[in-house]
Amino acid sequence: MSQFHTQRPRWAPAPDKDQVEHATIEVPRDYADPEGGRITLALSRRRATDPSRRRGVLLAVNGGPGGDWGRGRDLPDAFAGTPVAEVYDLIGFDPRGTGASTPLYAEVSVPAQQFDSRPPDSAFAGLADDMRRREEACARGGGELRPHISTPNTARDMDVIRAVLGEERISFVGYAYGAYVGAVYGSLFPTGLDRLVLDSCVGPHWTWREQFLQQGDAVQRNVDLWAGWAGARHGRFGIGSTADQVLTTVEEAVAGLEGLPEDAVRLRTLFDGAVGNRAADRGLWAELAVLVAGVGAAAREGDTAACRGLLAEQGTWRPADSEGDLRIGVLEAITLEHAWPSDLEVYYQDMREFRKRFPYGFGVLRASPWVGAFRAFESPEPPVELTRDGYPTGLIVQADGDPMDHYDGGVAMAGLLGHHLLTVEDSGEHEVYVLGGNPHVDEVVHAYLADGVLPPARSGCPGRTPRPAIPADT
């Protein structure tokens, strides 16, 4: 491995970006065979603005898995102008398979089944077939590289980056999936880690399927809180005076949409998405209550055009999944690190349950068949056992209403690794520190990363957006 650790990257000014440099390095495609094929990692750097106080490098990895459209190399831009930019060289990189690093491609496989938030049993086989074809398309596009796109290998790439930068230790911020990468890095390379922030964690013992399933409950928690809030303001919104009555009104609107002569499935799907997604943002609670009342009234009147207008801003899924001939296939490859049931009836039973319990925010799709049911390869190694033995106590940031990474996952990660936990209270935020614009979180985490001041072992701070200042009924 010495040939990789002794590389000296050639930094060059980044196009159209002041104070940013780009470079590339090589890493093994397969760390079990370092003399075999190589792949390229694309790096970025912003040097510390106060060299007299420089304490090292700060590396960051964001979510996905898949880097959220290859944003990794741009992450240092988010930290520019903050206290951490004064004392760290900010290092970004596109993880293997993403962005300007060696890409992992998948052929685009356009789903044949209609996107439906509450698919009937008759649609289950079609949804499974879409995923079978998706996995086949991933296998065709990914080739020999695909089995080597993994969390442990990304962590190993990070240690090569540490070595080529000439650093004994790195500090790290990981968001969502990137938080898992950070926990794996600390487990594999504890002597290489200094200060650590894990923001929006997955559960340390959950499989990827369990992580997906947990999202249904996470979304519903926000919906239930919103329904209670709206019910306490029946005089303002008129959609019920208790949480149960509000949710009954929501379901009456759903039934009305299903009874429209056209666009019924699409409009109901958009509405389910709006209820789940907007309930996460406390600042949108009044808007959501007005939407429920408006959609319900328009649906009762059979006014399809009015329903379309009310739901026009609500999206369904990432459009890039059905555009072009190739796309990045890292998400699918990473999720194959864990075992998946091959019996489709396991998924179908969960879908029936989720259709009843978690219909909002596309909860049913978290339970539906995934490419793992049809996997084209077995992971070359088991998941890393997460431990903390040899690096300092870090900080976990977790919103109690995070709809993507369940709050319980952050609590479990803090307990397992002995890190301090900062709870973002009454909040549906996700990827909070710096990226979310929450000044309360930023102040605490800046103090830790820049000055080494950890908050208490269990502490809290407000969410970015408070609930609307509308008094409850008297």
MONORZI-V538347 format. One record per residue. N is the residue number from 1. RES is the residue in one letter. SS is DSSP state (H for helix, E for strand, - for the rest). PHI is phi in whole degrees, 0 to 359 (999 if undefined). D_LAST is the distance of its C-alpha to the last C-alpha in whole Angstrom. Layout:
# MONORZI-V538347
[[N/RES/SS/PHI/D_LAST] [N/RES/SS/PHI/D_LAST]]
This chain:
# MONORZI-V538347
[[1/M/-/999/70] [2/S/H/299/72] [3/Q/H/296/72] [4/F/H/274/69] [5/H/H/290/68] [6/T/-/266/70] [7/Q/-/299/69] [8/R/-/236/69] [9/P/-/296/66] [10/R/-/263/68] [11/W/-/277/65] [12/A/E/223/65] [13/P/E/303/62] [14/A/-/285/59] [15/P/-/300/60] [16/D/-/63/57] [17/K/-/222/56] [18/D/-/287/56] [19/Q/-/66/57] [20/V/-/244/57] [21/E/E/242/60] [22/H/E/241/60] [23/A/E/203/63] [24/T/E/230/63] [25/I/E/225/65] [26/E/E/249/66] [27/V/E/222/65] [28/P/E/294/66] [29/R/-/296/65] [30/D/-/233/66] [31/Y/H/293/66] [32/A/H/285/68] [33/D/H/223/70] [34/P/-/295/70] [35/E/-/273/74] [36/G/-/274/72] [37/G/-/294/70] [38/R/E/238/68] [39/I/E/230/65] [40/T/E/251/64] [41/L/E/247/61] [42/A/E/262/59] [43/L/E/245/58] [44/S/E/225/57] [45/R/E/211/56] [46/R/E/241/55] [47/R/-/290/57] [48/A/-/303/55] [49/T/-/279/55] [50/D/-/235/56] [51/P/H/303/59] [52/S/H/293/59] [53/R/H/250/56] [54/R/-/300/57] [55/R/-/242/56] [56/G/E/140/57] [57/V/E/243/55] [58/L/E/242/52] [59/L/E/257/52] [60/A/E/224/49] [61/V/E/224/48] [62/N/-/258/45] [63/G/-/272/44] [64/G/-/141/45] [65/P/-/304/47] [66/G/-/125/49] [67/G/H/73/48] [68/D/H/49/46] [69/W/H/66/48] [70/G/H/70/51] [71/R/-/278/49] [72/G/H/306/50] [73/R/H/292/53] [74/D/H/267/50] [75/L/H/301/48] [76/P/H/304/49] [77/D/H/299/48] [78/A/H/293/45] [79/F/H/267/46] [80/A/-/301/48] [81/G/-/84/47] [82/T/-/262/45] [83/P/H/302/46] [84/V/H/290/47] [85/A/H/291/50] [86/E/H/286/51] [87/V/H/248/53] [88/Y/E/238/53] [89/D/E/287/55] [90/L/E/272/52] [91/I/E/244/54] [92/G/E/242/53] [93/F/E/204/54] [94/D/E/275/54] [95/P/-/304/54] [96/R/-/313/57] [97/G/E/94/57] [98/T/-/238/55] [99/G/-/53/55] [100/A/-/274/58] [101/S/-/284/59] [102/T/-/305/61] [103/P/E/277/59] [104/L/-/259/58] [105/Y/E/264/58] [106/A/E/226/57] [107/E/E/290/58] [108/V/-/287/56] [109/S/-/237/55] [110/V/-/284/53] [111/P/-/299/51] [112/A/-/270/52] [113/Q/-/279/48] [114/Q/-/296/46] [115/F/-/291/43] [116/D/-/217/40] [117/S/-/287/37] [118/R/-/223/37] [119/P/-/296/41] [120/P/-/288/43] [121/D/H/305/45] [122/S/H/295/48] [123/A/H/267/47] [124/F/H/299/47] [125/A/H/297/51] [126/G/H/294/51] [127/L/H/296/48] [128/A/H/296/51] [129/D/H/294/54] [130/D/H/301/52] [131/M/H/287/52] [132/R/H/298/55] [133/R/H/292/56] [134/R/H/295/54] [135/E/H/295/56] [136/E/H/297/59] [137/A/H/292/59] [138/C/H/297/58] [139/A/H/296/61] [140/R/H/294/63] [141/G/H/282/61] [142/G/H/274/61] [143/G/H/57/65] [144/E/H/288/66] [145/L/H/287/63] [146/R/H/304/60] [147/P/H/296/61] [148/H/H/257/61] [149/I/-/268/57] [150/S/-/210/56] [151/T/H/296/53] [152/P/H/301/56] [153/N/H/290/58] [154/T/H/295/56] [155/A/H/296/56] [156/R/H/295/59] [157/D/H/300/59] [158/M/H/299/57] [159/D/H/287/60] [160/V/H/296/62] [161/I/H/302/60] [162/R/H/304/60] [163/A/H/293/64] [164/V/H/291/65] [165/L/-/277/63] [166/G/-/75/65] [167/E/-/254/62] [168/E/-/288/62] [169/R/-/220/58] [170/I/E/240/55] [171/S/E/261/51] [172/F/E/213/49] [173/V/E/237/46] [174/G/E/238/45] [175/Y/E/250/42] [176/A/-/55/41] [177/Y/H/303/45] [178/G/H/299/46] [179/A/H/295/44] [180/Y/H/295/46] [181/V/H/303/49] [182/G/H/297/49] [183/A/H/294/49] [184/V/H/292/52] [185/Y/H/301/54] [186/G/H/297/53] [187/S/H/285/54] [188/L/H/274/57] [189/F/-/227/58] [190/P/H/298/56] [191/T/H/283/59] [192/G/H/264/58] [193/L/E/244/54] [194/D/E/251/53] [195/R/E/272/49] [196/L/E/223/47] [197/V/E/236/44] [198/L/E/247/42] [199/D/E/247/39] [200/S/-/68/37] [201/C/-/277/40] [202/V/-/280/41] [203/G/-/292/41] [204/P/-/294/45] [205/H/-/249/46] [206/W/-/279/44] [207/T/-/286/47] [208/W/H/296/46] [209/R/H/294/45] [210/E/H/297/43] [211/Q/H/299/41] [212/F/H/299/41] [213/L/H/296/39] [214/Q/H/297/37] [215/Q/H/295/35] [216/G/H/300/34] [217/D/H/292/31] [218/A/H/299/31] [219/V/H/295/29] [220/Q/H/296/27] [221/R/H/303/26] [222/N/H/294/24] [223/V/H/298/23] [224/D/H/296/21] [225/L/H/296/19] [226/W/H/300/18] [227/A/H/299/18] [228/G/H/295/15] [229/W/H/295/14] [230/A/H/295/14] [231/G/H/296/12] [232/A/-/288/9] [233/R/-/231/9] [234/H/H/303/10] [235/G/H/297/9] [236/R/H/272/11] [237/F/H/254/14] [238/G/-/67/15] [239/I/-/241/16] [240/G/-/129/15] [241/S/-/254/12] [242/T/-/224/14] [243/A/H/301/17] [244/D/H/298/19] [245/Q/H/294/18] [246/V/H/298/18] [247/L/H/293/21] [248/T/H/296/23] [249/T/H/297/22] [250/V/H/300/24] [251/E/H/290/27] [252/E/H/294/27] [253/A/H/295/27] [254/V/H/301/30] [255/A/H/298/31] [256/G/H/296/31] [257/L/H/295/33] [258/E/H/294/36] [259/G/-/271/36] [260/L/-/289/37] [261/P/-/287/41] [262/E/-/214/42] [263/D/-/60/40] [264/A/H/298/38] [265/V/H/293/39] [266/R/H/296/39] [267/L/H/293/35] [268/R/H/297/34] [269/T/H/295/35] [270/L/H/299/34] [271/F/H/294/30] [272/D/H/302/31] [273/G/H/296/32] [274/A/H/297/29] [275/V/H/298/26] [276/G/H/291/28] [277/N/H/286/29] [278/R/H/283/26] [279/A/H/295/24] [280/A/H/291/26] [281/D/-/264/25] [282/R/H/303/22] [283/G/H/293/22] [284/L/H/258/23] [285/W/H/296/19] [286/A/H/293/18] [287/E/H/300/21] [288/L/H/294/22] [289/A/H/299/19] [290/V/H/295/20] [291/L/H/298/24] [292/V/H/300/23] [293/A/H/297/21] [294/G/H/292/24] [295/V/H/294/27] [296/G/H/300/26] [297/A/H/294/26] [298/A/H/294/29] [299/A/H/293/31] [300/R/H/298/30] [301/E/-/275/32] [302/G/-/71/35] [303/D/-/268/35] [304/T/H/298/36] [305/A/H/298/37] [306/A/H/294/33] [307/C/H/297/32] [308/R/H/301/35] [309/G/H/297/34] [310/L/H/295/30] [311/L/-/255/32] [312/A/-/297/35] [313/E/-/274/34] [314/Q/-/274/33] [315/G/-/268/37] [316/T/-/242/38] [317/W/-/210/41] [318/R/-/296/43] [319/P/H/293/46] [320/A/H/297/48] [321/D/H/297/49] [322/S/H/233/51] [323/E/-/239/53] [324/G/-/82/56] [325/D/-/265/59] [326/L/E/231/58] [327/R/E/215/55] [328/I/E/280/54] [329/G/-/250/54] [330/V/H/290/53] [331/L/H/307/50] [332/E/H/295/51] [333/A/H/296/54] [334/I/H/297/52] [335/T/H/290/50] [336/L/-/276/53] [337/E/-/296/54] [338/H/-/251/52] [339/A/-/288/53] [340/W/-/232/51] [341/P/-/298/52] [342/S/-/263/55] [343/D/-/278/53] [344/L/H/296/51] [345/E/H/295/50] [346/V/H/299/48] [347/Y/H/292/46] [348/Y/H/299/46] [349/Q/H/295/44] [350/D/H/295/42] [351/M/H/296/41] [352/R/H/298/40] [353/E/H/293/38] [354/F/H/292/36] [355/R/H/299/36] [356/K/H/277/33] [357/R/H/267/32] [358/F/-/228/32] [359/P/-/283/32] [360/Y/H/272/30] [361/G/H/64/32] [362/F/H/64/35] [363/G/H/300/35] [364/V/H/299/38] [365/L/H/290/40] [366/R/H/290/40] [367/A/H/261/41] [368/S/-/286/44] [369/P/-/305/48] [370/W/-/240/48] [371/V/H/303/52] [372/G/H/300/52] [373/A/H/293/53] [374/F/H/233/56] [375/R/-/309/57] [376/A/-/267/60] [377/F/-/209/61] [378/E/-/260/60] [379/S/-/301/59] [380/P/-/294/62] [381/E/-/212/60] [382/P/-/286/58] [383/P/-/302/54] [384/V/-/288/55] [385/E/-/284/53] [386/L/-/281/51] [387/T/-/216/52] [388/R/-/231/52] [389/D/-/216/55] [390/G/-/122/56] [391/Y/-/228/54] [392/P/-/291/51] [393/T/-/299/47] [394/G/-/249/45] [395/L/E/230/42] [396/I/E/250/39] [397/V/E/248/36] [398/Q/E/214/34] [399/A/E/281/30] [400/D/-/291/28] [401/G/-/242/27] [402/D/-/305/31] [403/P/-/279/31] [404/M/-/260/35] [405/D/-/241/36] [406/H/-/307/34] [407/Y/H/308/33] [408/D/H/301/35] [409/G/H/294/38] [410/G/H/294/37] [411/V/H/299/37] [412/A/H/294/40] [413/M/H/295/42] [414/A/H/298/41] [415/G/H/294/42] [416/L/H/293/45] [417/L/H/262/46] [418/G/-/72/45] [419/H/-/273/43] [420/H/E/283/40] [421/L/E/241/37] [422/L/E/256/35] [423/T/E/270/31] [424/V/E/273/29] [425/E/E/273/26] [426/D/-/52/23] [427/S/-/214/26] [428/G/-/256/28] [429/E/-/288/30] [430/H/-/217/34] [431/E/-/55/37] [432/V/-/268/35] [433/Y/-/300/38] [434/V/-/65/39] [435/L/-/292/39] [436/G/-/265/35] [437/G/-/68/34] [438/N/-/262/32] [439/P/H/294/33] [440/H/H/293/32] [441/V/H/293/34] [442/D/H/302/37] [443/E/H/299/37] [444/V/H/293/37] [445/V/H/286/40] [446/H/H/304/42] [447/A/H/298/42] [448/Y/H/288/44] [449/L/H/293/46] [450/A/H/277/47] [451/D/H/240/48] [452/G/-/78/47] [453/V/-/265/44] [454/L/-/279/42] [455/P/-/289/39] [456/P/-/306/38] [457/A/-/304/39] [458/R/E/228/35] [459/S/E/218/33] [460/G/E/219/30] [461/C/E/208/29] [462/P/E/290/26] [463/G/-/288/26] [464/R/-/294/28] [465/T/-/240/25] [466/P/-/285/21] [467/R/-/298/18] [468/P/-/303/17] [469/A/-/279/15] [470/I/-/245/12] [471/P/-/294/8] [472/A/-/289/6] [473/D/-/300/4] [474/T/-/257/0]]
